[in-house]
Amino acid sequence: MQSETDAAVPHETGELIDHILARYHEVHRAELADLRPLAQKVETVHEDDPDVPQGLANALDVLAREMEDHMAKEEIILFPAMRAGVGPGLEHPIAAMRADHEDHAGNIALIRRLTNDLTPPEHACG
Ligand SMILES: [Fe+2]
């Protein structure tokens, strides 16, 4: 994953939203769509291996659904309001989005546990 410096992140609201959509939402959707079938395949093909990340495909499904719901709320409600310059009144939607972020952290912690902190076993296939 490419790292970003603060200087590379736009500060103007509309440009920052465009950046979030392209750099995060679009990438999350593509990567989660790719990962789910791979996890399912590994769980099926290696189901007898004690190191198989059993439950990973399901955890990715849950994460993808929750993130899709969250990103849709940002795209449909929060970001258009921010682009329109609405300031006061956005405290509640922003607090709700932050709470969603904390919920995602729980799922990500589960995925890290299932995958030995995202580390494949020595004998993992390609
Ligand atoms: Fe978000």
Residues whose N, C-alpha, C, O or C-beta is under 5 A from the ligand:
A	BS01	LIG	none
